[in-house]
Amino acid sequence: MENTEKNIKEEFVSTLSHEIRTPLTSIKGFCQTILGSWDKLDDNKKKEFLDIILKQSNRLINLVENVLNVAKIDSNSENIVLSKVEINTLVENCKKMISINYKNFDFDFKKSSNELFCLIDDNKTQQIVLNILDNSAKYSINSTKIEIKTRNENDFNIISIKNFGNYIEQDNIEKIFEKFYRVNSYIHSSTQGSGLGLYIAKNLAQKMNGKIEVISNKEKKEVEFLIYLPVYEIEKLTKLANNQSF
């Protein structure tokens, strides 16, 4: 058991080192090219190189943020502030943010006809949704459509995020939420990432009394993530204010 955990950690460190080195090498290379050939490059080429530098910088920032978030989760120091949040509005904001990174994707949002209020941490829930949207877009194959839906189901409001052209073997569904774990059949070699996003998403959802489920359809090659978030009720907020569990 100890050897297995050690091997997983060593593999994670190796992956993380690669994920850090790759954007840094790219940033350095394009900066050197711009500085060394400034007079030879036209404005379009300069803009193209600067766009690459910006994307790689954002990739580094996201990686660092994920590592810091994992440290907070593992030390149980993540600060969760619950409040009344309408998730259709939250998802719409997340859709706008993720669209900046995936301009060629169609994030098709079919929201519920009614407003859906949850008792959640607004910022942490945005992080969950963005992580899963990013994951879904990253691992889509031969498809640029991500289908998003919201609905109510008893004590939970649900955000459904589905991608196409890929699937996860049933035996690996729970494993994809483990820290450091990467599934070969789902996470192919051309995909960038440290494998921390889903671990963070699951743990944040649980800390807000929610959960995340995955439905994988091998025949249709579809993967659907279901984010369950507790419905807002004034009684729950009152108990929270009185420091009572619910």
FIGURO-739398 format. One record per residue (C-alpha): residue in one letter; residue number from 1; chain; x, y, z. Coordinates in steps of 0.25 Angstrom, whole numbers. Example, Ala and Ser with C-alpha at 12.3 -4.5 7.8 and 13.67 -1.06 7.14 Angstrom:
<r><res>A</res><n>1</n><chain>A</chain><px>49</px><py>-18</py><pz>31</pz></r>
<r><res>S</res><n>2</n><chain>A</chain><px>55</px><py>-4</py><pz>29</pz></r>
***
This chain:
<r><res>M</res><n>1</n><chain>A</chain><px>0</px><py>0</py><pz>0</pz></r>
<r><res>E</res><n>2</n><chain>A</chain><px>11</px><py>10</py><pz>4</pz></r>
<r><res>N</res><n>3</n><chain>A</chain><px>19</px><py>6</py><pz>-9</pz></r>
<r><res>T</res><n>4</n><chain>A</chain><px>6</px><py>9</py><pz>-17</pz></r>
<r><res>E</res><n>5</n><chain>A</chain><px>4</px><py>22</py><pz>-11</pz></r>
<r><res>K</res><n>6</n><chain>A</chain><px>19</px><py>26</py><pz>-12</pz></r>
<r><res>N</res><n>7</n><chain>A</chain><px>18</px><py>22</py><pz>-27</pz></r>
<r><res>I</res><n>8</n><chain>A</chain><px>6</px><py>30</py><pz>-29</pz></r>
<r><res>K</res><n>9</n><chain>A</chain><px>12</px><py>42</py><pz>-23</pz></r>
<r><res>E</res><n>10</n><chain>A</chain><px>25</px><py>41</py><pz>-31</pz></r>
<r><res>E</res><n>11</n><chain>A</chain><px>17</px><py>40</py><pz>-43</pz></r>
<r><res>F</res><n>12</n><chain>A</chain><px>9</px><py>52</py><pz>-39</pz></r>
<r><res>V</res><n>13</n><chain>A</chain><px>22</px><py>60</py><pz>-36</pz></r>
<r><res>S</res><n>14</n><chain>A</chain><px>27</px><py>56</py><pz>-50</pz></r>
<r><res>T</res><n>15</n><chain>A</chain><px>14</px><py>60</py><pz>-57</pz></r>
<r><res>L</res><n>16</n><chain>A</chain><px>14</px><py>73</py><pz>-49</pz></r>
<r><res>S</res><n>17</n><chain>A</chain><px>28</px><py>76</py><pz>-53</pz></r>
<r><res>H</res><n>18</n><chain>A</chain><px>25</px><py>74</py><pz>-68</pz></r>
<r><res>E</res><n>19</n><chain>A</chain><px>13</px><py>82</py><pz>-67</pz></r>
<r><res>I</res><n>20</n><chain>A</chain><px>20</px><py>94</py><pz>-61</pz></r>
<r><res>R</res><n>21</n><chain>A</chain><px>33</px><py>92</py><pz>-70</pz></r>
<r><res>T</res><n>22</n><chain>A</chain><px>24</px><py>92</py><pz>-83</pz></r>
<r><res>P</res><n>23</n><chain>A</chain><px>18</px><py>105</py><pz>-82</pz></r>
<r><res>L</res><n>24</n><chain>A</chain><px>30</px><py>112</py><pz>-76</pz></r>
<r><res>T</res><n>25</n><chain>A</chain><px>38</px><py>107</py><pz>-88</pz></r>
<r><res>S</res><n>26</n><chain>A</chain><px>28</px><py>112</py><pz>-98</pz></r>
<r><res>I</res><n>27</n><chain>A</chain><px>27</px><py>126</py><pz>-91</pz></r>
<r><res>K</res><n>28</n><chain>A</chain><px>42</px><py>127</py><pz>-91</pz></r>
<r><res>G</res><n>29</n><chain>A</chain><px>43</px><py>123</py><pz>-105</pz></r>
<r><res>F</res><n>30</n><chain>A</chain><px>33</px><py>132</py><pz>-111</pz></r>
<r><res>C</res><n>31</n><chain>A</chain><px>38</px><py>144</py><pz>-102</pz></r>
<r><res>Q</res><n>32</n><chain>A</chain><px>52</px><py>141</py><pz>-108</pz></r>
<r><res>T</res><n>33</n><chain>A</chain><px>47</px><py>141</py><pz>-122</pz></r>
<r><res>I</res><n>34</n><chain>A</chain><px>39</px><py>154</py><pz>-120</pz></r>
<r><res>L</res><n>35</n><chain>A</chain><px>51</px><py>161</py><pz>-114</pz></r>
<r><res>G</res><n>36</n><chain>A</chain><px>61</px><py>156</py><pz>-124</pz></r>
<r><res>S</res><n>37</n><chain>A</chain><px>53</px><py>158</py><pz>-136</pz></r>
<r><res>W</res><n>38</n><chain>A</chain><px>44</px><py>170</py><pz>-133</pz></r>
<r><res>D</res><n>39</n><chain>A</chain><px>47</px><py>178</py><pz>-146</pz></r>
<r><res>K</res><n>40</n><chain>A</chain><px>45</px><py>166</py><pz>-154</pz></r>
<r><res>L</res><n>41</n><chain>A</chain><px>31</px><py>162</py><pz>-149</pz></r>
<r><res>D</res><n>42</n><chain>A</chain><px>18</px><py>168</py><pz>-154</pz></r>
<r><res>D</res><n>43</n><chain>A</chain><px>7</px><py>172</py><pz>-144</pz></r>
<r><res>N</res><n>44</n><chain>A</chain><px>-1</px><py>160</py><pz>-147</pz></r>
<r><res>K</res><n>45</n><chain>A</chain><px>11</px><py>151</py><pz>-143</pz></r>
<r><res>K</res><n>46</n><chain>A</chain><px>14</px><py>159</py><pz>-131</pz></r>
<r><res>K</res><n>47</n><chain>A</chain><px>-1</px><py>158</py><pz>-126</pz></r>
<r><res>E</res><n>48</n><chain>A</chain><px>-1</px><py>143</py><pz>-129</pz></r>
<r><res>F</res><n>49</n><chain>A</chain><px>12</px><py>140</py><pz>-121</pz></r>
<r><res>L</res><n>50</n><chain>A</chain><px>6</px><py>149</py><pz>-110</pz></r>
<r><res>D</res><n>51</n><chain>A</chain><px>-7</px><py>141</py><pz>-110</pz></r>
<r><res>I</res><n>52</n><chain>A</chain><px>1</px><py>129</py><pz>-108</pz></r>
<r><res>I</res><n>53</n><chain>A</chain><px>9</px><py>135</py><pz>-96</pz></r>
<r><res>L</res><n>54</n><chain>A</chain><px>-4</px><py>139</py><pz>-90</pz></r>
<r><res>K</res><n>55</n><chain>A</chain><px>-10</px><py>125</py><pz>-91</pz></r>
<r><res>Q</res><n>56</n><chain>A</chain><px>2</px><py>118</py><pz>-85</pz></r>
<r><res>S</res><n>57</n><chain>A</chain><px>2</px><py>128</py><pz>-74</pz></r>
<r><res>N</res><n>58</n><chain>A</chain><px>-12</px><py>125</py><pz>-71</pz></r>
<r><res>R</res><n>59</n><chain>A</chain><px>-9</px><py>111</py><pz>-71</pz></r>
<r><res>L</res><n>60</n><chain>A</chain><px>2</px><py>112</py><pz>-61</pz></r>
<r><res>I</res><n>61</n><chain>A</chain><px>-7</px><py>121</py><pz>-52</pz></r>
<r><res>N</res><n>62</n><chain>A</chain><px>-18</px><py>110</py><pz>-52</pz></r>
<r><res>L</res><n>63</n><chain>A</chain><px>-8</px><py>99</py><pz>-49</pz></r>
<r><res>V</res><n>64</n><chain>A</chain><px>-3</px><py>107</py><pz>-37</pz></r>
<r><res>E</res><n>65</n><chain>A</chain><px>-17</px><py>110</py><pz>-32</pz></r>
<r><res>N</res><n>66</n><chain>A</chain><px>-21</px><py>95</py><pz>-33</pz></r>
<r><res>V</res><n>67</n><chain>A</chain><px>-9</px><py>91</py><pz>-25</pz></r>
<r><res>L</res><n>68</n><chain>A</chain><px>-12</px><py>102</py><pz>-14</pz></r>
<r><res>N</res><n>69</n><chain>A</chain><px>-26</px><py>97</py><pz>-14</pz></r>
<r><res>V</res><n>70</n><chain>A</chain><px>-22</px><py>83</py><pz>-12</pz></r>
<r><res>A</res><n>71</n><chain>A</chain><px>-13</px><py>87</py><pz>0</pz></r>
<r><res>K</res><n>72</n><chain>A</chain><px>-25</px><py>94</py><pz>6</pz></r>
<r><res>I</res><n>73</n><chain>A</chain><px>-34</px><py>82</py><pz>4</pz></r>
<r><res>D</res><n>74</n><chain>A</chain><px>-24</px><py>73</py><pz>10</pz></r>
<r><res>S</res><n>75</n><chain>A</chain><px>-22</px><py>81</py><pz>22</pz></r>
<r><res>N</res><n>76</n><chain>A</chain><px>-37</px><py>84</py><pz>24</pz></r>
<r><res>S</res><n>77</n><chain>A</chain><px>-34</px><py>99</py><pz>24</pz></r>
<r><res>E</res><n>78</n><chain>A</chain><px>-43</px><py>102</py><pz>12</pz></r>
<r><res>N</res><n>79</n><chain>A</chain><px>-53</px><py>113</py><pz>16</pz></r>
<r><res>I</res><n>80</n><chain>A</chain><px>-67</px><py>110</py><pz>11</pz></r>
<r><res>V</res><n>81</n><chain>A</chain><px>-77</px><py>122</py><pz>12</pz></r>
<r><res>L</res><n>82</n><chain>A</chain><px>-91</px><py>117</py><pz>10</pz></r>
<r><res>S</res><n>83</n><chain>A</chain><px>-102</px><py>127</py><pz>4</pz></r>
<r><res>K</res><n>84</n><chain>A</chain><px>-114</px><py>127</py><pz>-5</pz></r>
<r><res>V</res><n>85</n><chain>A</chain><px>-109</px><py>126</py><pz>-19</pz></r>
<r><res>E</res><n>86</n><chain>A</chain><px>-117</px><py>125</py><pz>-32</pz></r>
<r><res>I</res><n>87</n><chain>A</chain><px>-110</px><py>114</py><pz>-41</pz></r>
<r><res>N</res><n>88</n><chain>A</chain><px>-116</px><py>118</py><pz>-54</pz></r>
<r><res>T</res><n>89</n><chain>A</chain><px>-109</px><py>131</py><pz>-53</pz></r>
<r><res>L</res><n>90</n><chain>A</chain><px>-96</px><py>124</py><pz>-47</pz></r>
<r><res>V</res><n>91</n><chain>A</chain><px>-95</px><py>115</py><pz>-59</pz></r>
<r><res>E</res><n>92</n><chain>A</chain><px>-98</px><py>126</py><pz>-69</pz></r>
<r><res>N</res><n>93</n><chain>A</chain><px>-86</px><py>133</py><pz>-63</pz></r>
<r><res>C</res><n>94</n><chain>A</chain><px>-77</px><py>121</py><pz>-64</pz></r>
<r><res>K</res><n>95</n><chain>A</chain><px>-81</px><py>118</py><pz>-78</pz></r>
<r><res>K</res><n>96</n><chain>A</chain><px>-76</px><py>132</py><pz>-82</pz></r>
<r><res>M</res><n>97</n><chain>A</chain><px>-63</px><py>130</py><pz>-74</pz></r>
<r><res>I</res><n>98</n><chain>A</chain><px>-60</px><py>117</py><pz>-80</pz></r>
<r><res>S</res><n>99</n><chain>A</chain><px>-64</px><py>121</py><pz>-95</pz></r>
<r><res>I</res><n>100</n><chain>A</chain><px>-52</px><py>131</py><pz>-94</pz></r>
<r><res>N</res><n>101</n><chain>A</chain><px>-42</px><py>118</py><pz>-94</pz></r>
<r><res>Y</res><n>102</n><chain>A</chain><px>-50</px><py>110</py><pz>-104</pz></r>
<r><res>K</res><n>103</n><chain>A</chain><px>-55</px><py>120</py><pz>-114</pz></r>
<r><res>N</res><n>104</n><chain>A</chain><px>-58</px><py>109</py><pz>-124</pz></r>
<r><res>F</res><n>105</n><chain>A</chain><px>-67</px><py>101</py><pz>-115</pz></r>
<r><res>D</res><n>106</n><chain>A</chain><px>-82</px><py>102</py><pz>-114</pz></r>
<r><res>F</res><n>107</n><chain>A</chain><px>-86</px><py>102</py><pz>-99</pz></r>
<r><res>D</res><n>108</n><chain>A</chain><px>-101</px><py>99</py><pz>-101</pz></r>
<r><res>F</res><n>109</n><chain>A</chain><px>-108</px><py>104</py><pz>-88</pz></r>
<r><res>K</res><n>110</n><chain>A</chain><px>-123</px><py>99</py><pz>-87</pz></r>
<r><res>K</res><n>111</n><chain>A</chain><px>-126</px><py>105</py><pz>-73</pz></r>
<r><res>S</res><n>112</n><chain>A</chain><px>-139</px><py>101</py><pz>-65</pz></r>
<r><res>S</res><n>113</n><chain>A</chain><px>-151</px><py>110</py><pz>-67</pz></r>
<r><res>N</res><n>114</n><chain>A</chain><px>-151</px><py>113</py><pz>-52</pz></r>
<r><res>E</res><n>115</n><chain>A</chain><px>-141</px><py>120</py><pz>-44</pz></r>
<r><res>L</res><n>116</n><chain>A</chain><px>-133</px><py>110</py><pz>-36</pz></r>
<r><res>F</res><n>117</n><chain>A</chain><px>-127</px><py>115</py><pz>-22</pz></r>
<r><res>C</res><n>118</n><chain>A</chain><px>-117</px><py>107</py><pz>-15</pz></r>
<r><res>L</res><n>119</n><chain>A</chain><px>-110</px><py>108</py><pz>-1</pz></r>
<r><res>I</res><n>120</n><chain>A</chain><px>-95</px><py>108</py><pz>-6</pz></r>
<r><res>D</res><n>121</n><chain>A</chain><px>-82</px><py>116</py><pz>-6</pz></r>
<r><res>D</res><n>122</n><chain>A</chain><px>-83</px><py>124</py><pz>-19</pz></r>
<r><res>N</res><n>123</n><chain>A</chain><px>-68</px><py>125</py><pz>-22</pz></r>
<r><res>K</res><n>124</n><chain>A</chain><px>-66</px><py>110</py><pz>-19</pz></r>
<r><res>T</res><n>125</n><chain>A</chain><px>-78</px><py>106</py><pz>-28</pz></r>
<r><res>Q</res><n>126</n><chain>A</chain><px>-73</px><py>114</py><pz>-39</pz></r>
<r><res>Q</res><n>127</n><chain>A</chain><px>-59</px><py>107</py><pz>-38</pz></r>
<r><res>I</res><n>128</n><chain>A</chain><px>-66</px><py>93</py><pz>-38</pz></r>
<r><res>V</res><n>129</n><chain>A</chain><px>-74</px><py>97</py><pz>-51</pz></r>
<r><res>L</res><n>130</n><chain>A</chain><px>-62</px><py>103</py><pz>-58</pz></r>
<r><res>N</res><n>131</n><chain>A</chain><px>-53</px><py>91</py><pz>-54</pz></r>
<r><res>I</res><n>132</n><chain>A</chain><px>-64</px><py>81</py><pz>-60</pz></r>
<r><res>L</res><n>133</n><chain>A</chain><px>-67</px><py>90</py><pz>-72</pz></r>
<r><res>D</res><n>134</n><chain>A</chain><px>-52</px><py>90</py><pz>-75</pz></r>
<r><res>N</res><n>135</n><chain>A</chain><px>-50</px><py>76</py><pz>-73</pz></r>
<r><res>S</res><n>136</n><chain>A</chain><px>-62</px><py>73</py><pz>-82</pz></r>
<r><res>A</res><n>137</n><chain>A</chain><px>-57</px><py>82</py><pz>-93</pz></r>
<r><res>K</res><n>138</n><chain>A</chain><px>-42</px><py>77</py><pz>-92</pz></r>
<r><res>Y</res><n>139</n><chain>A</chain><px>-46</px><py>62</py><pz>-93</pz></r>
<r><res>S</res><n>140</n><chain>A</chain><px>-57</px><py>63</py><pz>-105</pz></r>
<r><res>I</res><n>141</n><chain>A</chain><px>-52</px><py>56</py><pz>-117</pz></r>
<r><res>N</res><n>142</n><chain>A</chain><px>-57</px><py>60</py><pz>-131</pz></r>
<r><res>S</res><n>143</n><chain>A</chain><px>-68</px><py>69</py><pz>-124</pz></r>
<r><res>T</res><n>144</n><chain>A</chain><px>-68</px><py>83</py><pz>-120</pz></r>
<r><res>K</res><n>145</n><chain>A</chain><px>-82</px><py>83</py><pz>-113</pz></r>
<r><res>I</res><n>146</n><chain>A</chain><px>-84</px><py>83</py><pz>-98</pz></r>
<r><res>E</res><n>147</n><chain>A</chain><px>-98</px><py>81</py><pz>-94</pz></r>
<r><res>I</res><n>148</n><chain>A</chain><px>-102</px><py>88</py><pz>-81</pz></r>
<r><res>K</res><n>149</n><chain>A</chain><px>-115</px><py>87</py><pz>-73</pz></r>
<r><res>T</res><n>150</n><chain>A</chain><px>-121</px><py>90</py><pz>-60</pz></r>
<r><res>R</res><n>151</n><chain>A</chain><px>-133</px><py>84</py><pz>-53</pz></r>
<r><res>N</res><n>152</n><chain>A</chain><px>-138</px><py>81</py><pz>-39</pz></r>
<r><res>E</res><n>153</n><chain>A</chain><px>-139</px><py>68</py><pz>-33</pz></r>
<r><res>N</res><n>154</n><chain>A</chain><px>-145</px><py>67</py><pz>-18</pz></r>
<r><res>D</res><n>155</n><chain>A</chain><px>-135</px><py>73</py><pz>-9</pz></r>
<r><res>F</res><n>156</n><chain>A</chain><px>-125</px><py>76</py><pz>-19</pz></r>
<r><res>N</res><n>157</n><chain>A</chain><px>-123</px><py>85</py><pz>-31</pz></r>
<r><res>I</res><n>158</n><chain>A</chain><px>-115</px><py>79</py><pz>-42</pz></r>
<r><res>I</res><n>159</n><chain>A</chain><px>-105</px><py>84</py><pz>-52</pz></r>
<r><res>S</res><n>160</n><chain>A</chain><px>-103</px><py>74</py><pz>-64</pz></r>
<r><res>I</res><n>161</n><chain>A</chain><px>-91</px><py>75</py><pz>-73</pz></r>
<r><res>K</res><n>162</n><chain>A</chain><px>-89</px><py>66</py><pz>-84</pz></r>
<r><res>N</res><n>163</n><chain>A</chain><px>-78</px><py>64</py><pz>-95</pz></r>
<r><res>F</res><n>164</n><chain>A</chain><px>-78</px><py>55</py><pz>-107</pz></r>
<r><res>G</res><n>165</n><chain>A</chain><px>-68</px><py>46</py><pz>-114</pz></r>
<r><res>N</res><n>166</n><chain>A</chain><px>-62</px><py>40</py><pz>-102</pz></r>
<r><res>Y</res><n>167</n><chain>A</chain><px>-65</px><py>31</py><pz>-90</pz></r>
<r><res>I</res><n>168</n><chain>A</chain><px>-60</px><py>26</py><pz>-77</pz></r>
<r><res>E</res><n>169</n><chain>A</chain><px>-60</px><py>11</py><pz>-74</pz></r>
<r><res>Q</res><n>170</n><chain>A</chain><px>-69</px><py>8</py><pz>-62</pz></r>
<r><res>D</res><n>171</n><chain>A</chain><px>-58</px><py>2</py><pz>-54</pz></r>
<r><res>N</res><n>172</n><chain>A</chain><px>-51</px><py>16</py><pz>-55</pz></r>
<r><res>I</res><n>173</n><chain>A</chain><px>-62</px><py>25</py><pz>-52</pz></r>
<r><res>E</res><n>174</n><chain>A</chain><px>-59</px><py>26</py><pz>-37</pz></r>
<r><res>K</res><n>175</n><chain>A</chain><px>-44</px><py>27</py><pz>-39</pz></r>
<r><res>I</res><n>176</n><chain>A</chain><px>-45</px><py>39</py><pz>-47</pz></r>
<r><res>F</res><n>177</n><chain>A</chain><px>-48</px><py>47</py><pz>-35</pz></r>
<r><res>E</res><n>178</n><chain>A</chain><px>-36</px><py>42</py><pz>-28</pz></r>
<r><res>K</res><n>179</n><chain>A</chain><px>-24</px><py>51</py><pz>-26</pz></r>
<r><res>F</res><n>180</n><chain>A</chain><px>-12</px><py>48</py><pz>-35</pz></r>
<r><res>Y</res><n>181</n><chain>A</chain><px>-21</px><py>38</py><pz>-43</pz></r>
<r><res>R</res><n>182</n><chain>A</chain><px>-21</px><py>39</py><pz>-58</pz></r>
<r><res>V</res><n>183</n><chain>A</chain><px>-29</px><py>29</py><pz>-67</pz></r>
<r><res>N</res><n>184</n><chain>A</chain><px>-22</px><py>25</py><pz>-80</pz></r>
<r><res>S</res><n>185</n><chain>A</chain><px>-35</px><py>22</py><pz>-88</pz></r>
<r><res>Y</res><n>186</n><chain>A</chain><px>-41</px><py>36</py><pz>-84</pz></r>
<r><res>I</res><n>187</n><chain>A</chain><px>-28</px><py>45</py><pz>-83</pz></r>
<r><res>H</res><n>188</n><chain>A</chain><px>-20</px><py>43</py><pz>-95</pz></r>
<r><res>S</res><n>189</n><chain>A</chain><px>-6</px><py>48</py><pz>-97</pz></r>
<r><res>S</res><n>190</n><chain>A</chain><px>-10</px><py>60</py><pz>-105</pz></r>
<r><res>T</res><n>191</n><chain>A</chain><px>-18</px><py>66</py><pz>-93</pz></r>
<r><res>Q</res><n>192</n><chain>A</chain><px>-11</px><py>75</py><pz>-83</pz></r>
<r><res>G</res><n>193</n><chain>A</chain><px>-14</px><py>75</py><pz>-68</pz></r>
<r><res>S</res><n>194</n><chain>A</chain><px>-9</px><py>70</py><pz>-55</pz></r>
<r><res>G</res><n>195</n><chain>A</chain><px>-22</px><py>62</py><pz>-52</pz></r>
<r><res>L</res><n>196</n><chain>A</chain><px>-26</px><py>71</py><pz>-40</pz></r>
<r><res>G</res><n>197</n><chain>A</chain><px>-38</px><py>78</py><pz>-45</pz></r>
<r><res>L</res><n>198</n><chain>A</chain><px>-48</px><py>66</py><pz>-42</pz></r>
<r><res>Y</res><n>199</n><chain>A</chain><px>-42</px><py>63</py><pz>-28</pz></r>
<r><res>I</res><n>200</n><chain>A</chain><px>-44</px><py>78</py><pz>-24</pz></r>
<r><res>A</res><n>201</n><chain>A</chain><px>-58</px><py>78</py><pz>-30</pz></r>
<r><res>K</res><n>202</n><chain>A</chain><px>-63</px><py>66</py><pz>-23</pz></r>
<r><res>N</res><n>203</n><chain>A</chain><px>-57</px><py>70</py><pz>-10</pz></r>
<r><res>L</res><n>204</n><chain>A</chain><px>-63</px><py>84</py><pz>-11</pz></r>
<r><res>A</res><n>205</n><chain>A</chain><px>-77</px><py>79</py><pz>-14</pz></r>
<r><res>Q</res><n>206</n><chain>A</chain><px>-76</px><py>70</py><pz>-2</pz></r>
<r><res>K</res><n>207</n><chain>A</chain><px>-72</px><py>81</py><pz>7</pz></r>
<r><res>M</res><n>208</n><chain>A</chain><px>-85</px><py>88</py><pz>3</pz></r>
<r><res>N</res><n>209</n><chain>A</chain><px>-94</px><py>76</py><pz>5</pz></r>
<r><res>G</res><n>210</n><chain>A</chain><px>-94</px><py>73</py><pz>-10</pz></r>
<r><res>K</res><n>211</n><chain>A</chain><px>-89</px><py>62</py><pz>-18</pz></r>
<r><res>I</res><n>212</n><chain>A</chain><px>-84</px><py>59</py><pz>-33</pz></r>
<r><res>E</res><n>213</n><chain>A</chain><px>-88</px><py>47</py><pz>-41</pz></r>
<r><res>V</res><n>214</n><chain>A</chain><px>-83</px><py>42</py><pz>-55</pz></r>
<r><res>I</res><n>215</n><chain>A</chain><px>-91</px><py>35</py><pz>-65</pz></r>
<r><res>S</res><n>216</n><chain>A</chain><px>-83</px><py>29</py><pz>-76</pz></r>
<r><res>N</res><n>217</n><chain>A</chain><px>-89</px><py>23</py><pz>-89</pz></r>
<r><res>K</res><n>218</n><chain>A</chain><px>-79</px><py>15</py><pz>-97</pz></r>
<r><res>E</res><n>219</n><chain>A</chain><px>-88</px><py>12</py><pz>-108</pz></r>
<r><res>K</res><n>220</n><chain>A</chain><px>-92</px><py>26</py><pz>-111</pz></r>
<r><res>K</res><n>221</n><chain>A</chain><px>-78</px><py>31</py><pz>-106</pz></r>
<r><res>E</res><n>222</n><chain>A</chain><px>-84</px><py>42</py><pz>-96</pz></r>
<r><res>V</res><n>223</n><chain>A</chain><px>-80</px><py>46</py><pz>-82</pz></r>
<r><res>E</res><n>224</n><chain>A</chain><px>-89</px><py>53</py><pz>-73</pz></r>
<r><res>F</res><n>225</n><chain>A</chain><px>-85</px><py>60</py><pz>-60</pz></r>
<r><res>L</res><n>226</n><chain>A</chain><px>-97</px><py>62</py><pz>-50</pz></r>
<r><res>I</res><n>227</n><chain>A</chain><px>-94</px><py>73</py><pz>-40</pz></r>
<r><res>Y</res><n>228</n><chain>A</chain><px>-104</px><py>72</py><pz>-28</pz></r>
<r><res>L</res><n>229</n><chain>A</chain><px>-105</px><py>84</py><pz>-20</pz></r>
<r><res>P</res><n>230</n><chain>A</chain><px>-115</px><py>86</py><pz>-8</pz></r>
<r><res>V</res><n>231</n><chain>A</chain><px>-127</px><py>94</py><pz>-10</pz></r>
<r><res>Y</res><n>232</n><chain>A</chain><px>-128</px><py>107</py><pz>-2</pz></r>
<r><res>E</res><n>233</n><chain>A</chain><px>-138</px><py>106</py><pz>10</pz></r>
<r><res>I</res><n>234</n><chain>A</chain><px>-139</px><py>117</py><pz>20</pz></r>
<r><res>E</res><n>235</n><chain>A</chain><px>-139</px><py>107</py><pz>31</pz></r>
<r><res>K</res><n>236</n><chain>A</chain><px>-125</px><py>102</py><pz>27</pz></r>
<r><res>L</res><n>237</n><chain>A</chain><px>-120</px><py>116</py><pz>27</pz></r>
<r><res>T</res><n>238</n><chain>A</chain><px>-126</px><py>119</py><pz>41</pz></r>
<r><res>K</res><n>239</n><chain>A</chain><px>-119</px><py>106</py><pz>46</pz></r>
<r><res>L</res><n>240</n><chain>A</chain><px>-106</px><py>110</py><pz>40</pz></r>
<r><res>A</res><n>241</n><chain>A</chain><px>-107</px><py>124</py><pz>46</pz></r>
<r><res>N</res><n>242</n><chain>A</chain><px>-109</px><py>117</py><pz>60</pz></r>
<r><res>N</res><n>243</n><chain>A</chain><px>-96</px><py>108</py><pz>57</pz></r>
<r><res>Q</res><n>244</n><chain>A</chain><px>-105</px><py>95</py><pz>56</pz></r>
<r><res>S</res><n>245</n><chain>A</chain><px>-103</px><py>84</py><pz>47</pz></r>
<r><res>F</res><n>246</n><chain>A</chain><px>-112</px><py>81</py><pz>35</pz></r>
***
